[in-house]
């Protein structure tokens, strides 16, 4: 396989993974804002909406796998040309921070929300707000990752 075709395939995988991750995060952000509004008037609807959101992590995992595989392909194709540049180091650090924040804070906030919903705790509204904040932070970090990839400063 020639290197140009390999690069094009890696680029397609990379963009597809990025779209899956960013799109999923946007959907979660909008959904939790909607859930927060509907929770005040119809708690059962909010519980059903949150149950539907539980299927979205599959898309995040697929997106992450595509990004990792295509990232490895880019390193191979470019012979790690970007590996020593500051923008790339910052980008990789943010990607690790995104994953860590998702596993640590996202999962913790989601579990707390589910527990609060199960017992109809008064803190449920705050738990939903925490999920909105979490999604917003993830979106901001993703925006910076994309910005770094586009402008590639030294």
Beta strands, then each sheet from edge to edge (+ up, - down):
end
